[in-house]
Amino acid sequence: MSPRGSLTPAQMDARMDEHFAFEAADNVAGVLATLAEDVEHDIIGWPTGPTQGRAGARPFYETLFSDLSDGRVETLRRLYGEGFLVDDSMWRGRAPGRPFGLDGRGRPLEFRLLHVVEFADSGAISRENVWLDLAAILQQLPQD
């Protein structure tokens, strides 16, 4: 999937903000609707590795929404190119489940996220790569 460059930065912002709003609402169907049917979904370090298609991305979001709650994303910086953006954000919320294999115990949690996102001409996300600040997560969720 190669980016075509037909979207403006404002259109890319609108899609990412919509994506993050669905995540904040724990709305799996909404998040998946922001993705292209054949999306390449790659959460770096996730046990399955990269997945293909909305059906491949679904288990990640179902797990994420059971492990984290009250999440909100604050965008710190966005960089734009032809058909892609890089989003540097801070995630804040709670960890009631077992995020990233760690016992959350309902504790507050915040960590940086880096998204590299490519868009189809339709505006759908055709490729999503996400890096998490695992060191910050480990510091906040120590395992006794």
C-alpha positions in Angstrom: 0.0 0.0 0.0 1.7 3.2 -1.1 0.5 6.6 0.0 -1.0 8.7 -2.7 -0.8 12.1 -1.1 -4.3 13.3 -1.8 -5.1 14.2 1.8 -4.4 17.6 3.4 -2.9 17.8 6.9 -6.3 19.0 8.2 -8.0 15.9 6.7 -5.3 13.6 8.2 -5.8 15.4 11.6 -9.6 14.9 11.4 -9.1 11.1 10.8 -6.6 10.6 13.6 -8.7 12.7 16.0 -11.7 10.5 15.1 -9.6 7.4 15.6 -8.4 8.5 19.0 -12.0 9.5 20.0 -13.3 6.0 19.2 -10.4 4.6 21.3 -11.3 6.9 24.2 -14.9 5.6 24.0 -13.7 1.9 23.9 -15.6 1.7 20.6 -14.1 -1.2 18.7 -16.4 -0.9 15.7 -15.7 2.8 15.4 -12.0 2.4 15.6 -12.1 -0.4 12.9 -14.2 1.9 10.7 -11.3 4.4 10.5 -9.1 1.7 9.1 -9.0 0.5 5.5 -10.4 -3.0 4.8 -6.9 -4.2 4.1 -5.0 -2.2 6.7 -1.6 -3.2 7.8 -1.8 -2.9 11.6 1.5 -3.1 13.5 1.8 -2.5 17.2 5.6 -2.8 17.8 6.2 -5.6 20.3 2.6 -7.0 20.2 2.9 -10.8 20.4 1.1 -11.4 17.1 3.3 -9.1 15.2 1.8 -7.1 12.3 -1.7 -8.1 11.2 -3.6 -7.5 8.0 -7.2 -6.3 7.6 -9.8 -5.0 10.1 -10.4 -8.6 11.3 -6.7 -8.9 12.1 -6.7 -5.6 14.1 -9.8 -6.4 16.1 -8.3 -8.6 18.8 -5.7 -5.9 19.6 -8.4 -3.3 20.3 -10.6 -5.8 22.2 -7.6 -6.6 24.5 -6.6 -3.0 24.8 -10.0 -1.8 25.8 -10.3 -4.5 28.5 -6.8 -3.7 29.9 -6.9 0.1 29.8 -9.7 2.5 30.7 -10.5 6.2 30.9 -7.9 6.8 28.2 -7.3 10.1 26.6 -4.7 11.1 24.1 -2.9 14.5 24.1 -1.2 15.1 20.8 2.2 16.7 21.4 3.4 17.1 17.8 2.4 16.0 14.3 4.6 15.9 11.2 3.1 15.4 7.7 4.2 14.0 4.4 2.5 12.9 1.2 -0.2 10.5 2.4 1.2 10.0 5.9 1.6 11.6 9.3 3.7 11.0 12.4 1.9 11.6 15.6 3.8 12.0 18.9 1.2 11.8 21.8 0.8 11.2 25.5 -1.7 8.6 26.7 -3.3 9.0 30.1 -5.8 6.8 31.9 -6.0 3.8 34.2 -4.9 0.2 33.9 -7.6 -2.1 35.3 -6.5 -5.2 33.4 -3.2 -6.6 32.3 -1.8 -4.1 29.8 1.2 -5.5 27.9 1.2 -8.5 30.3 1.6 -6.4 33.4 -0.9 -6.5 36.3 -2.5 -3.0 36.2 -4.5 -3.2 39.5 -6.5 -0.1 38.4 -3.5 2.1 38.8 -3.2 5.4 36.9 -0.9 5.2 33.9 0.6 7.6 31.3 3.0 7.0 28.5 4.2 8.4 25.2 3.0 6.9 21.9 4.4 7.3 18.5 2.2 6.6 15.5 3.3 6.4 11.9 0.2 6.4 9.8 -0.4 6.1 6.1 -3.7 7.0 4.5 -5.6 5.7 1.4 -7.1 8.3 -0.9 -10.5 7.6 0.8 -9.1 8.9 4.1 -9.0 5.5 5.7 -5.9 4.5 7.6 -4.1 2.0 5.3 -1.1 1.4 7.6 -0.6 2.0 11.3 2.6 1.5 13.2 2.6 2.3 16.9 5.5 2.4 19.4 4.9 2.7 23.1 7.2 3.9 25.9 7.4 0.6 27.6 10.0 1.8 30.1 7.5 4.4 31.4 4.8 1.7 31.7 7.1 -0.7 33.6 8.0 2.1 36.1 4.4 2.9 36.8 3.2 -0.8 36.9 5.9 -2.5 39.0 5.2 -6.1 39.6 5.7 -7.0 43.3 
